[in-house]
Structures are given as structure tokens and as C-alpha cells.
Amino acid sequence: MQNRLRNTRRQFLTQSLAIAGILATTLRSSPGMANQDKPPRKFDIHTHLGQTWNTTEVLRGEDLLRWMDAHDIEQAAVLPLVSPESSSYLLTSDFVLSETKPHRDRLVPFCCLDPRTSYSGGVKGAVEMLRRWVNAGARGFGEHKPGVAIDDARSMKLYEACGELKLPVLFHCDNQRNTDAPGLPGLAKVLAAFPNVNFIGHAQGWWASISGGVKQADLDRYPREQVQPGGAIDALMEKFPNIYGDLSAGSGANAIARDRQFGREFLIRRADRLLFGTDFLAPQQAVPQFELFEDLKLPPEVLAKIYQANAQRLLHQAAAPASATE
């Protein structure tokens, strides 16, 4: 009898261990369980294709996709550069649409129009030009990087056109492109005038303004000092629901890293308004954002918003193409 009981227990333990092993294997192979401890995949709000600067190499779509795979980036916005101040080599909206067309499940094209472009019809003419690119797949406007003031009357017409087409505007701000004064009063004027347009701030002029006490020269700098109270970014985000921040490039990384305690608190406080980005534009380019975000140990719900959810929400609003033939 005792031998029979021992055999029964042994069989029970053997079967239990086998079942446990099967369950463990199943859980590991389940997509939902396998990624439970991993951060959410990313949407990169700021990349470029082609050759941007005369000092950089050409970046092709296949190169960008391989780099994205290596860094858990599910999708990326690809931005044209159409203003003479924006880059060494201009990257047109048509070029971006053509280069991204084979990979639209992952590469999301933007379009752009320099405010000094000759076109007829005022805002209506701008809408018709932009609609052509929207119909071809564009889901945002930018990188808006002209050598004029951010509230230049010609740019104001483009912002109005973007409002009609529900295109978010990603703008570069410094002392040469989309210029403004300390405290960003020109941007405040734009945000108040177009509450139906979502704007995404980028570059030194925008990110230096995370701190108070900013001087005009700081809008071209990557300040290393601790953040002072009274920054324009927090003030604008508090007042205007249509302003967001693009965390890409050295300017975005520096804004968070210069004062890590403030930076981490800022990311948590403004998690609904911030977008992960890199400004990746050349093979072998160093990108500080990956290590920075890993080191900050942000709450999972904050990462989910910044890494992907906010961008998907903004770009989903863009006007649908008028035709499915493109």
C-alpha cells in the first residue's frame, strides 16, 4: 500500500511539473505576457530621410527601418525640410512621400510649405497645395523651419490652412528660424489665434525656455545650468491646450538632462503633452534619448504616453485623404 501511495505521489509530482513547464512556455510565448516587463514600443515624432547636411551621409528608408528595429521603434514620422535655412540640401514633401510610400505601415510622412512660397489664393491656395500632400498620405506639417518670426503674417496663413486640414504643426525655434523673444510671446500669440491647431515645439529656442531667466542668446544655446522657476514652456502648457513638446535632438535631451530632478518631474507633470523623438537623420548618428529615458526610470503609464500614445492621438486627427487612389 505504501509503495502504491509513493508511486501515486511521484506520478502526481511528475505530471504537475510537466504542466507547470507547459504553462511557463505558453506564457513566455504569449505576445502580451512576453512584453509585460518591457517598455512600450515607440513612435519617433522626428526623423529625416535623404542627405540633410553637407557633413552627413544619405539615410535611406531601409537604413532607418533597421535602426528603428534595433531600438524598439514601431513607427516614425519623416519630415521634409523645404526652407533655405532648414538644411544644406532641401528635402521636399514629394520626396518624403515617395520615399515612405513602400513603408507606410511604419513611416509616417509629413508635408511642409515655406511661408515665403509664391502661391495664389491666400489661405485657400495654401489649403489646396497642402491637401494634395494630405491626399497622398501626409499626416502632419513640418519641420516648419523658415527664417522668419514665428508669428510672421505669412506663417499665420499656413497655420490657418493647417487648422482646416487638421494637421499638427511641428516647428523649429531658435534665433534664426521661427524667431521669438524670451518668454516666447510670439508663440503665445500663435497659440491664442489658432486654438484648433496643435503645435509641437522643437529645438534650442523652445527647449531653453523650460527655464525661467532666459535671455535672447539662450534661445540658440544648450544651457547646462539648473532650471530656474518661471519657464515659458510650463506657462504656455498651463494656458494653452494646443502646445506639445518634441523631445528630440540634443536640445530635447539637454532640456531634461541639465537638471535631472526637474526634468523627471517635468516629464511626469506634462506626460500628456510630450512626444518621444530623436531627429535621426544620418547613419551611425548618436542618439542620447535612449539612455536618458532608461536612466530616468519613469512610471510605465508616463512612458506609454510619451513613447507612443500622444503621437498616435495627434496624428490620427489629420484630415482623411479625399481619394483612396493615391
Rosetta blueprint (number, residue, H / E / L):
1 M L
2 Q H
3 N H
4 R H
5 L H
6 R H
7 N H
8 T H
9 R H
10 R H
11 Q H
12 F H
13 L H
14 T H
15 Q H
16 S H
17 L H
18 A H
19 I H
20 A H
21 G H
22 I H
23 L H
24 A H
25 T H
26 T H
27 L H
28 R H
29 S H
30 S L
31 P H
32 G H
33 M H
34 A H
35 N L
36 Q L
37 D L
38 K L
39 P L
40 P L
41 R L
42 K E
43 F E
44 D E
45 I E
46 H E
47 T E
48 H L
49 L L
50 G E
51 Q L
52 T L
53 W L
54 N L
55 T L
56 T L
57 E L
58 V L
59 L E
60 R L
61 G H
62 E H
63 D H
64 L H
65 L H
66 R H
67 W H
68 M H
69 D H
70 A H
71 H L
72 D L
73 I E
74 E E
75 Q E
76 A E
77 A E
78 V E
79 L L
80 P L
81 L E
82 V L
83 S L
84 P L
85 E L
86 S L
87 S L
88 S L
89 Y L
90 L L
91 L E
92 T L
93 S H
94 D H
95 F H
96 V H
97 L H
98 S H
99 E H
100 T H
101 K H
102 P H
103 H H
104 R L
105 D L
106 R L
107 L E
108 V E
109 P E
110 F L
111 C E
112 C L
113 L L
114 D L
115 P L
116 R L
117 T L
118 S L
119 Y L
120 S L
121 G L
122 G H
123 V H
124 K H
125 G H
126 A H
127 V H
128 E H
129 M H
130 L H
131 R H
132 R H
133 W H
134 V H
135 N H
136 A L
137 G L
138 A L
139 R L
140 G L
141 F E
142 G E
143 E E
144 H E
145 K L
146 P L
147 G L
148 V L
149 A E
150 I L
151 D L
152 D L
153 A H
154 R H
155 S H
156 M H
157 K H
158 L H
159 Y H
160 E H
161 A H
162 C H
163 G H
164 E H
165 L H
166 K L
167 L L
168 P L
169 V E
170 L E
171 F E
172 H E
173 C L
174 D L
175 N L
176 Q L
177 R L
178 N L
179 T E
180 D L
181 A L
182 P L
183 G L
184 L L
185 P H
186 G H
187 L H
188 A H
189 K H
190 V H
191 L H
192 A H
193 A H
194 F L
195 P L
196 N L
197 V L
198 N L
199 F E
200 I E
201 G E
202 H E
203 A L
204 Q H
205 G H
206 W H
207 W H
208 A H
209 S H
210 I H
211 S L
212 G L
213 G L
214 V L
215 K L
216 Q H
217 A H
218 D H
219 L H
220 D H
221 R L
222 Y L
223 P L
224 R L
225 E L
226 Q L
227 V L
228 Q L
229 P L
230 G L
231 G L
232 A H
233 I H
234 D H
235 A H
236 L H
237 M H
238 E H
239 K H
240 F L
241 P L
242 N L
243 I E
244 Y E
245 G E
246 D E
247 L L
248 S L
249 A H
250 G H
251 S H
252 G H
253 A H
254 N H
255 A H
256 I H
257 A H
258 R L
259 D L
260 R H
261 Q H
262 F H
263 G H
264 R H
265 E H
266 F H
267 L H
268 I H
269 R H
270 R L
271 A H
272 D H
273 R H
274 L E
275 L E
276 F L
277 G L
278 T L
279 D L
280 F E
281 L L
282 A L
283 P L
284 Q L
285 Q L
286 A L
287 V L
288 P L
289 Q H
290 F H
291 E H
292 L H
293 F H
294 E H
295 D H
296 L H
297 K L
298 L L
299 P L
300 P H
301 E H
302 V H
303 L H
304 A H
305 K H
306 I H
307 Y H
308 Q H
309 A H
310 N H
311 A H
312 Q H
313 R H
314 L H
315 L H
316 H H
317 Q L
318 A L
319 A L
320 A L
321 P L
322 A L
323 S L
324 A L
325 T L
326 E L
